[in-house]
């Protein structure tokens, strides 16, 4: 009989789902599945090849900061989709966020490795300031074969139980830049250092 009570108490206790990563534990009945829109940076008009790869997003992490700008919650974005046509400068994704607010929302794209590094993981704790968390997230040299890390922010968002989307499109900024250097054929005394 005691084992049945343990099983039932386990079943009736809400569990934290796989979208939840850290911060304040929140049960499913205290969250809302929200759709957010992202706008990736446009490539300059002088660029010859605005590639889809530069706008690619493979992973999204969402960080919530409370009204005092202290870290509160972290979740993974899901169902990342392209919106519009090539080069897919607009994206949509879903994320389960806790009801309440107002929250300052930070979206990190393609930065999960930097976010989960040991140095950052020790800073991303409940009560850390947004400035401290963002300063801790660094990427020392992204190989050109990976997607560009990007980030964006929207302030003062309140999530109600029936909130299904956030109307503000979050403008992303690339954390790295690509520079193409062409050297005229026959030039032999050119050296690029950096």
C-alpha positions in Angstrom: 0.0 0.0 0.0 2.8 2.4 0.8 4.4 1.7 -2.6 1.1 2.6 -4.3 1.1 5.9 -2.4 4.6 6.6 -3.6 3.7 5.8 -7.2 0.5 7.9 -7.1 2.3 10.9 -5.5 4.9 10.6 -8.3 2.2 10.6 -11.0 0.2 13.5 -9.6 3.2 15.7 -9.0 3.8 17.9 -12.1 7.2 17.3 -13.6 9.6 19.6 -15.3 9.6 18.9 -19.0 12.6 18.7 -21.4 12.1 22.3 -22.6 13.1 23.5 -19.1 16.8 24.0 -18.6 17.4 26.0 -15.5 16.3 28.7 -13.2 13.1 28.7 -11.2 11.3 25.3 -11.5 7.9 25.8 -13.1 5.2 23.2 -13.5 3.4 22.8 -16.9 0.1 24.2 -15.5 2.0 27.4 -14.7 3.4 27.9 -18.2 2.1 29.0 -21.7 3.4 27.7 -25.0 4.3 30.9 -26.8 5.4 31.5 -30.4 8.1 34.1 -31.0 9.3 35.7 -34.2 12.9 36.5 -35.0 14.4 38.7 -37.6 18.0 37.9 -38.5 20.3 40.7 -39.6 20.0 41.6 -43.3 23.2 41.3 -45.3 24.6 44.6 -46.7 23.4 45.6 -50.2 27.0 45.4 -51.5 27.3 41.7 -50.7 27.3 39.5 -53.7 26.1 36.3 -51.9 23.5 36.6 -49.2 23.4 33.0 -48.3 20.8 31.0 -46.4 23.6 29.5 -44.3 24.3 32.9 -42.7 20.7 33.0 -41.5 20.5 29.4 -40.3 19.4 28.7 -36.8 19.8 25.3 -35.3 19.3 25.9 -31.6 17.5 28.6 -29.6 17.8 29.2 -25.9 15.5 31.7 -24.1 16.6 33.4 -20.9 14.0 35.2 -18.8 15.0 38.0 -16.4 12.5 39.4 -13.9 11.5 43.0 -13.4 14.7 43.6 -11.4 16.7 42.2 -14.4 17.8 39.1 -12.4 18.0 35.7 -14.1 14.8 33.7 -13.5 14.3 30.9 -16.1 15.9 29.3 -19.1 14.2 27.1 -21.8 15.0 25.7 -25.2 13.1 26.9 -28.2 11.4 24.2 -30.4 9.9 23.9 -33.8 12.2 26.5 -35.4 10.7 27.3 -38.9 11.6 29.7 -41.7 9.0 32.4 -42.4 8.9 33.9 -45.8 11.2 33.3 -48.7 15.0 32.9 -49.3 17.3 33.9 -47.6 14.9 33.2 -44.7 15.5 36.4 -42.7 12.5 35.7 -40.5 12.1 32.7 -38.2 9.4 31.5 -35.8 9.7 29.1 -32.9 7.8 27.9 -29.9 8.9 28.0 -26.2 7.2 27.2 -23.0 7.4 30.2 -20.6 6.2 30.7 -17.1 3.1 32.7 -16.5 3.8 36.0 -14.9 6.1 38.9 -15.5 7.0 41.4 -16.6 10.0 39.6 -18.0 12.9 40.8 -20.0 13.5 38.1 -22.6 16.9 37.3 -24.2 17.0 35.0 -27.1 20.3 33.3 -28.0 20.6 31.5 -31.4 23.3 29.0 -32.2 25.0 29.8 -28.9 24.2 26.7 -26.8 27.8 25.5 -26.5 28.9 28.9 -25.1 25.9 29.0 -22.8 26.5 25.6 -21.4 30.2 26.0 -20.8 31.3 25.5 -17.3 32.2 29.2 -16.8 28.8 30.4 -17.9 26.9 27.6 -16.2 28.2 28.8 -12.8 26.9 32.4 -13.5 23.5 31.5 -15.0 21.8 30.9 -11.7 18.7 32.4 -10.2 19.5 35.9 -9.1 22.4 36.7 -11.5 22.0 40.0 -13.3 21.4 40.1 -17.0 24.6 42.1 -17.5 26.6 39.4 -15.7 25.0 36.6 -17.6 25.5 38.2 -21.0 29.0 39.2 -20.2 29.8 35.6 -19.4 28.6 34.3 -22.7 31.6 34.6 -25.1 32.7 32.7 -28.1 36.4 32.7 -28.8 36.6 31.9 -32.4 33.7 30.4 -34.3 34.7 28.1 -37.1 33.2 29.2 -40.4 31.6 25.8 -40.7 29.2 26.5 -37.9 26.1 28.7 -37.9 26.7 32.3 -36.6 25.7 32.9 -33.0 23.1 35.6 -32.7 21.2 37.3 -29.9 18.2 39.5 -29.3 16.1 41.1 -26.6 12.6 42.2 -25.8 11.7 44.0 -22.6 8.7 44.0 -20.3 6.7 41.1 -21.5 3.9 39.7 -19.4 2.9 36.1 -20.0 -0.7 35.1 -19.2 -2.0 31.5 -19.3 -3.7 32.2 -22.6 -0.7 34.0 -24.2 0.0 32.2 -27.5 2.4 34.6 -29.1 4.5 37.7 -28.5 3.7 40.4 -31.0 7.1 42.0 -31.0 9.5 40.6 -33.5 12.9 40.1 -31.8 15.7 41.6 -33.8 18.8 39.4 -33.7 22.3 40.7 -33.9 25.2 38.4 -35.1 27.9 37.9 -32.5 30.5 37.4 -35.3 31.0 38.8 -38.7 32.3 37.4 -41.9 34.8 39.2 -44.0 35.7 38.1 -47.5 39.0 39.3 -48.8 39.8 38.9 -52.5 43.4 39.3 -53.7 44.0 40.1 -57.4 45.5 37.2 -59.3 49.3 37.6 -59.5 49.8 39.5 -56.3 52.4 37.7 -54.3 53.3 40.2 -51.5 49.9 40.2 -49.7 49.8 38.9 -46.1 46.6 38.9 -43.9 47.3 38.8 -40.2 44.9 39.0 -37.4 
